[in-house]
Amino acid sequence: MAVTGRIHSFQSMGAVDGPGLRYVIFFQGCPLRCAFCHNPDTWEPAGGAEYTVEQVMERILRCRGYLKRGGVTATGGEPLAQGEFVEELFRRLHEEGIHTALDTSGAVALDQAKPVLRQTDLVLADLKFTTEEAYRRYTGGSLRHTLDFLALCEEQKIPLWIRHVVIPGLTDGEENILRLKELLRPYPHVERVELLAFRTLCLEKYRALGIPFPLEGTPEMDRQRLTKLEQLL
């Protein structure tokens, strides 16, 4: 029986989700409820549309001409929540010589993540907060579990790009950035750390869904301030 997955949407010319131009697949369903999430429409596992791996491969291969120096990125939602599908998709992509990247919070059981990581060339890992208390309060997840996931990526020698959203009043302090630096020190396969500026472009999505945006009223992150934090990091 063909493996199927639920997918929210596709982006055929992504330029910020891994090296080169990417075909980006937004998977449906996420176990976290991050206060700053830009894709609340991907939360519910039953949303989106159902696809087989072959149907997704057909879409990707129509675009393979511009993927030679790029590849395919699975994001969401949380792609690891549909690990069996992503594992099979990435295996097929490797058969075609296409680079695979996994954009993830790592918020699933590690045993569930292992088979997918064996087919993954690059992990874009979201490290959302630098204390356990803030992690649980603002995401419903766990810092300790996220660090265990990074350790698993290290064991499998997978290159890591770390992403951390900088939010005024929450994560924009110098002590937070220095703590982030220390948290990442044990992971030599970290190739890049990206500080992402908090934005409120998602506000209309929340209003359309009838969901309150937890950080409504929080100002967007100042670019000049973000540059100073990048220099500190």
C-alpha positions as CSV (number, residue, x, y, z in Angstrom):
1,M,0.0,0.0,0.0
2,A,1.4,3.4,-1.0
3,V,2.6,5.7,1.8
4,T,0.5,8.9,2.0
5,G,1.1,12.2,3.7
6,R,-0.9,15.3,4.4
7,I,0.6,18.4,2.9
8,H,-0.5,22.0,3.4
9,S,1.2,23.6,0.3
10,F,4.2,23.6,-2.0
11,Q,6.7,26.4,-2.9
12,S,8.6,25.8,-6.1
13,M,11.3,28.5,-5.8
14,G,12.4,28.8,-2.2
15,A,15.6,30.7,-1.5
16,V,15.8,30.8,2.3
17,D,15.3,27.2,3.4
18,G,18.7,25.7,2.7
19,P,21.4,26.1,0.1
20,G,20.6,27.2,-3.4
21,L,17.1,27.2,-4.9
22,R,14.7,24.8,-3.1
23,Y,11.5,23.0,-3.7
24,V,9.8,23.5,-0.4
25,I,7.1,21.2,1.0
26,F,4.9,22.4,3.9
27,F,3.7,19.4,5.8
28,Q,0.5,19.5,7.8
29,G,0.4,19.0,11.6
30,C,2.5,20.1,14.4
31,P,2.7,19.1,18.1
32,L,3.9,22.5,19.3
33,R,2.0,25.8,19.7
34,C,4.7,28.4,19.4
35,A,3.6,31.9,20.5
36,F,5.3,33.4,17.4
37,C,4.3,30.7,14.8
38,H,3.8,32.1,11.3
39,N,1.9,29.1,10.0
40,P,-1.0,28.4,12.4
41,D,-2.9,27.0,9.4
42,T,-0.5,24.0,9.4
43,W,-1.2,23.0,13.0
44,E,-4.1,20.5,12.6
45,P,-3.0,17.1,11.3
46,A,-6.2,16.6,9.4
47,G,-5.8,19.7,7.3
48,G,-4.2,20.1,4.0
49,A,-4.5,17.5,1.2
50,E,-3.4,13.9,0.9
51,Y,-0.6,12.9,-1.5
52,T,1.4,9.8,-2.2
53,V,5.2,10.0,-2.5
54,E,5.0,9.4,-6.2
55,Q,2.6,12.3,-6.7
56,V,5.0,14.6,-4.8
57,M,8.0,13.3,-6.8
58,E,6.2,14.1,-10.0
59,R,5.8,17.7,-8.9
60,I,9.4,18.0,-7.8
61,L,10.9,16.4,-10.9
62,R,9.1,18.8,-13.2
63,C,11.4,21.4,-11.5
64,R,14.6,19.5,-11.3
65,G,16.3,21.8,-13.8
66,Y,16.8,24.5,-11.2
67,L,17.4,22.1,-8.3
68,K,20.9,21.1,-9.4
69,R,22.6,23.5,-7.0
70,G,19.7,23.4,-4.5
71,G,17.4,20.7,-3.5
72,V,14.2,19.9,-1.6
73,T,13.3,21.1,1.9
74,A,10.6,19.5,4.1
75,T,9.1,22.0,6.5
76,G,5.7,22.6,8.1
77,G,4.1,22.3,10.5
78,E,6.4,19.6,11.7
79,P,7.6,17.2,8.9
80,L,8.9,14.6,11.5
81,A,5.3,14.1,12.6
82,Q,4.9,12.3,9.2
83,G,8.3,10.6,9.4
84,E,7.4,7.5,7.4
85,F,6.4,9.7,4.4
86,V,9.4,12.0,4.7
87,E,11.8,9.1,5.0
88,E,10.4,7.5,1.8
89,L,10.3,10.8,-0.1
90,F,13.9,11.6,0.9
91,R,15.0,8.1,-0.1
92,R,13.5,8.6,-3.6
93,L,15.1,12.1,-3.9
94,H,18.5,10.6,-3.1
95,E,17.9,8.0,-5.9
96,E,17.5,11.0,-8.2
97,G,20.6,12.7,-6.8
98,I,18.7,15.5,-5.2
99,H,19.8,17.2,-1.9
100,T,17.4,16.9,1.0
101,A,17.0,19.3,3.9
102,L,14.8,18.9,7.0
103,D,13.4,22.1,8.6
104,T,12.3,20.9,12.1
105,S,11.8,21.6,15.7
106,G,12.8,18.0,16.5
107,A,9.7,17.7,18.7
108,V,9.0,14.0,18.2
109,A,10.3,10.8,19.7
110,L,14.0,10.4,18.8
111,D,13.4,6.8,17.5
112,Q,10.8,8.4,15.1
113,A,13.4,10.8,13.8
114,K,16.3,8.4,13.3
115,P,15.0,6.8,10.0
116,V,14.4,10.2,8.5
117,L,17.8,11.5,9.5
118,R,19.5,8.6,7.7
119,Q,18.0,10.1,4.4
120,T,18.7,13.8,5.3
121,D,21.7,15.8,4.0
122,L,21.0,19.0,6.1
123,V,19.0,19.8,9.2
124,L,17.6,23.3,9.7
125,A,16.9,23.1,13.4
126,D,14.7,25.6,15.3
127,L,16.1,26.3,18.7
128,K,13.3,28.4,20.0
129,F,14.3,29.5,23.5
130,T,17.4,29.1,25.7
131,T,15.7,28.1,29.0
132,E,13.5,25.2,29.8
133,E,10.9,27.4,31.4
134,A,10.5,29.7,28.4
135,Y,10.5,26.8,26.0
136,R,7.6,25.1,27.8
137,R,5.7,28.4,28.3
138,Y,5.9,29.7,24.8
139,T,6.0,26.5,22.7
140,G,4.7,23.6,24.8
141,G,8.0,21.8,23.9
142,S,11.2,21.1,25.7
143,L,14.7,22.6,25.5
144,R,16.2,19.4,26.8
145,H,14.5,17.3,24.1
146,T,15.6,19.8,21.4
147,L,19.2,19.5,22.6
148,D,18.9,15.7,22.6
149,F,17.7,15.9,19.0
150,L,20.8,18.0,18.1
151,A,22.9,15.4,19.7
152,L,21.3,12.7,17.5
153,C,22.1,14.8,14.4
154,E,25.7,15.0,15.7
155,E,25.8,11.2,16.1
156,Q,24.8,10.8,12.5
157,K,27.2,13.6,11.4
158,I,24.5,15.6,9.7
159,P,25.3,19.3,9.1
160,L,23.2,21.7,11.2
161,W,21.9,25.1,10.5
162,I,20.4,26.6,13.7
163,R,17.5,29.1,13.6
164,H,16.5,31.3,16.5
165,V,13.8,33.9,16.3
166,V,14.7,37.2,18.1
167,I,11.6,38.7,19.8
168,P,11.6,42.1,21.5
169,G,11.2,41.6,25.2
170,L,11.6,37.8,25.1
171,T,14.8,36.8,23.3
172,D,16.5,40.0,22.3
173,G,18.7,40.3,25.4
174,E,22.5,39.9,25.1
175,E,22.4,37.3,27.9
176,N,20.0,35.2,25.8
177,I,22.3,35.3,22.8
178,L,25.4,34.4,24.9
179,R,23.4,31.5,26.4
180,L,22.5,30.3,22.9
181,K,26.2,30.4,22.0
182,E,27.0,28.2,25.0
183,L,24.2,25.8,24.3
184,L,25.5,25.2,20.8
185,R,29.2,24.8,21.8
186,P,29.0,21.0,22.2
187,Y,27.8,20.5,18.6
188,P,30.7,20.8,16.1
189,H,28.4,20.0,13.1
190,V,26.7,23.4,13.5
191,E,27.7,25.2,10.3
192,R,25.5,28.3,10.7
193,V,23.4,30.1,13.2
194,E,20.6,32.3,11.8
195,L,19.0,35.0,14.1
196,L,15.6,35.6,12.5
197,A,13.8,38.9,13.2
198,F,10.3,38.6,14.7
199,R,7.7,39.8,12.3
200,T,3.9,40.2,12.5
201,L,3.0,39.3,8.9
202,C,1.1,36.3,10.2
203,L,-1.5,38.4,12.1
204,E,-4.1,38.2,9.3
205,K,-3.8,34.4,9.3
206,Y,-4.7,34.2,13.0
207,R,-7.6,36.6,12.5
208,A,-8.9,34.6,9.5
209,L,-8.7,31.4,11.6
210,G,-10.3,33.1,14.7
211,I,-7.3,32.3,16.8
212,P,-5.8,34.9,19.1
213,F,-2.1,35.7,18.3
214,P,-0.3,35.4,21.6
215,L,2.3,38.1,20.8
216,E,-0.1,40.6,19.3
217,G,1.1,44.1,20.3
218,T,4.8,43.0,20.4
219,P,6.8,45.3,18.1
220,E,8.7,43.8,15.2
221,M,12.4,43.3,15.7
222,D,14.7,46.3,14.8
223,R,17.2,45.4,12.1
224,Q,20.0,47.4,13.6
225,R,19.6,45.8,17.0
226,L,19.5,42.4,15.3
227,T,22.8,43.1,13.6
228,K,24.5,43.9,16.9
229,L,23.3,40.6,18.3
230,E,24.6,38.8,15.3
231,Q,28.0,40.4,15.9
232,L,27.8,39.2,19.5
233,L,27.0,35.7,18.5
